[in-house]
Structures are given as C-alpha cells and as structure tokens.
Amino acid sequence: MCTRLRAPITNTCVHTCVCPHANAPLRDAAAHPVPPRSPQALCSQPGRPKDYALPNASWSRDMLDLYDRFLAMTKEGLWKRIPSYNNVLDHIPESMKLAHEKKKDTRLFLRSIEAEGVGFEYVMFLNSSEKRVVCLFQPGSYLEGHPGFAHGGSIATIIDSTIGSCAIFVAGRVMTANLSINYMSPVPLGSVVLVDSKVDKVEGRKVFLSCKVQSVDGGTLHAEATALFIQLDATKSQKQQASCQ
Ligand SMILES: CCCCC/C=C\C/C=C\C/C=C\C/C=C\CCCC(=O)SCCNC(=O)CCNC(=O)[C@H](O)C(C)(C)COP(=O)(O)OP(=O)(O)OC[C@H]1O[C@@H](n2cnc3c(N)ncnc32)[C@H](O)[C@@H]1OP(=O)(O)O
C-alpha cells in the first residue's frame, strides 16, 4: 500500500510505503519473545529496491518496541514511515530527477555497510503537519569512536540525514550549508536514540532547522544541533551540471 504525500511547500509528492505486514499490532513485549524478522519476510515488493528501514534480526528490543510505537502512530495518519534504500536516487521521484541523474554503482553513505547491525540501523518517520522528522537510531559496532561509544562523525551523519530529510520534505532538493552540533553525552554502541528534527523557519531558499538526540526514556540529552539547508536553485544547479558534463 503506498500513500502519496504532498510536501506542503514544494508540492512534491513523495511515495511513502507502509508495508501491510509491517503494521503488526503492538506486541506485549513481556508475553511474546521477539521473533527475528527480516525485511524480506516483512515487506518485499517485487521490482522495488530493498527497503532497509524495516526491522531485522539485529534490532534490539528497545528498537523494535519504539518502532512498533511509531508504526502504531502511522495508523492515525499524522506520521508516515520513510522508506530507506541504499541508493539516494531510489528516494527521488522520477519527476524530480535531473536529466543527467542515472543510477551508478554508488551507495548512500548510511547504507554503505551491508551487514546487519554493525553500521547505521535506523528508520525515519515524518510528521508533515509539524514539519518534523524523527529517526530511531541504533549505532552498530563499526561506528566506534571512543571505545564503546559512537564516533562523533556518525552522530553528525545521522543528524545531517535526519535534518536533511526534514528539509527535503519542506523544500525539495536541498544541501547542507551549515550544521552546528553540541555533544553533551556519548552514545553507547548498540543503544537506541531518538533523533528528533524540525523546521524552525524558512526564509526564501534558506531552511533553518534544529534537532535533539535523546535516549529512549528521554532521560539523557546526547546532542543538540542547528542547521541551515539551502534549497537548490534550479538554474544554478543546471548551470553547475552543464559545467561538469
Ligand atoms: C527530493 C524528495 C525525495 C525524498 C527524500 C526522502 C528522504 C531522504 C532519503 C535519502 C537521502 C539521504 C539523505 C538526504 C538528507 C540529507 C542530505 C545530506 C545533505 C548533505 O550532506 S549535502 C553535502 C554537504 N553540503 C555541501 O556540500 C554544500 C556545499 N555548498 C554549496 O553547494 C553551496 O554553498 C549552497 C548550495 C549551499 C549554496 O549555494 P547557492 O549558490 O545555491 O546559494 P548562495 O550562496 O547564493 O546562498 C543563498 C543564501 O544562503 C546564505 N548562505 C549560504 N551558505 C551559508 C552559510 N554557510 N551560513 C549562512 N548563510 C549561508 C547566503 O548568504 C544567501 O543568503 P541571502 O540570500 O540572504 O544573501
């Protein structure tokens, strides 16, 4: 089942697919052990690229419970799960692709580690009316910085991508012009954090956003960030594209 979602400002349609199987009813975690669930088992759509933003065997109980909570909220219609592929072009509707953009052997940075559970395990949910994207993030063991904790660059990456996805849904194609992060508490590898981003204001092509990275129980503020994204100027980017043909 796919619902077409109109981004409020740029009138872009973004397909968000809510997998019928993934709408599993909320589990009573104590009563039911967590069966390993692979994306293929949950939601494989023939001909579609693999959607990585679905539970897999590496997801902890915290991650699965949080996922179930947000998935339940998608039923009320305010929240939509954002599918996630390993090539950035798979996210862009054909109508928004630039003429020269053809799929090559590239990978979205966050999806560049194929093995489950050792890289960026994450799923994003969009609340279009609040201009907000929340990302459930479980950093894997290959993202280590200080022993046992996620590298600051991996935190910056998940923040940049969450805030960036929020900016995209409000302003279409954007690029990060400025990202400022305060790190308050290190994120343990394997833990689950909520990356909660929102648009604060839009001034012409400038989109100002903010973001907090918190523990699931809300008790720890790991980081907070502000960012400026610039909506790409079609003429400029085409000019740039022409120059690099
Ligand atoms: C499409 C819908 C699909 C739905 C997708 C759904 C989910 C997404 C899923 C997958 C995708 C995954 C991740 C996507 C999310 C995030 C993507 C990551 C984003 C990045 O990782 S991206 C890489 C890092 N990023 C760069 O590599 C940018 C390098 N940079 C430039 O490319 C230019 O710099 C640019 C384009 C930024 C601006 O260039 P430009 O020529 O277009 O605009 P210009 O310079 O005229 O600036 C206009 C006004 O912004 C002000 N301004 C500019 N920069 C400023 C700054 N730093 N501080 C304060 N003010 C600033 C000026 O002062 C002026 O202000 P004013 O108008 O008031 O004078």
The ligand as a Gaussian input file, in Angstrom:
#p B3LYP/6-31G(d) Opt

LIG

0 1
 C       13.541000      15.028000      -3.233000
 C       12.478000      14.317000      -2.351000
 C       12.953000      12.919000      -2.050000
 C       12.503000      12.459000      -0.647000
 C       13.734000      12.002000       0.108000
 C       13.340000      11.387000       1.417000
 C       14.237000      11.072000       2.289000
 C       15.716000      11.296000       2.061000
 C       16.366000       9.962000       1.844000
 C       17.570000       9.799000       1.407000
 C       18.539000      10.912000       1.231000
 C       19.506000      10.852000       2.396000
 C       19.895000      11.853000       2.924000
 C       19.367000      13.134000       2.433000
 C       19.410000      14.068000       3.527000
 C       20.361000      14.924000       3.623000
 C       21.317000      15.037000       2.526000
 C       22.612000      15.322000       3.109000
 C       22.927000      16.764000       2.822000
 C       24.343000      16.893000       2.591000
 O       25.147000      16.247000       3.222000
 S       24.790000      17.989000       1.365000
 C       26.533000      17.835000       1.381000
 C       27.212000      18.903000       2.229000
 N       26.903000      20.210000       1.737000
 C       27.547000      20.735000       0.641000
 O       28.401000      20.115000       0.041000
 C       27.096000      22.093000       0.197000
 C       28.247000      22.918000      -0.384000
 N       27.756000      24.284000      -0.566000
 C       27.065000      24.616000      -1.688000
 O       26.862000      23.798000      -2.578000
 C       26.508000      25.994000      -1.762000
 O       27.184000      26.848000      -0.884000
 C       24.990000      26.032000      -1.419000
 C       24.224000      25.166000      -2.409000
 C       24.790000      25.535000      -0.004000
 C       24.515000      27.473000      -1.518000
 O       24.965000      27.972000      -2.734000
 P       23.972000      28.805000      -3.714000
 O       24.837000      29.440000      -4.731000
 O       22.855000      27.954000      -4.168000
 O       23.293000      29.875000      -2.758000
 P       24.004000      31.212000      -2.185000
 O       25.456000      31.034000      -1.968000
 O       23.544000      32.352000      -3.058000
 O       23.334000      31.337000      -0.748000
 C       21.905000      31.527000      -0.628000
 C       21.664000      32.231000       0.692000
 O       22.114000      31.369000       1.767000
 C       23.120000      32.048000       2.525000
 N       24.127000      31.058000       2.930000
 C       24.725000      30.164000       2.136000
 N       25.585000      29.422000       2.871000
 C       25.516000      29.890000       4.152000
 C       26.148000      29.534000       5.383000
 N       27.052000      28.538000       5.453000
 N       25.818000      30.223000       6.503000
 C       24.909000      31.207000       6.441000
 N       24.265000      31.621000       5.321000
 C       24.570000      30.943000       4.191000
 C       23.701000      33.099000       1.587000
 O       24.265000      34.145000       2.338000
 C       22.457000      33.516000       0.841000
 O       21.702000      34.324000       1.701000
 P       20.970000      35.667000       1.105000
 O       20.027000      35.162000       0.048000
 O       20.282000      36.249000       2.299000
 O       22.072000      36.521000       0.539000

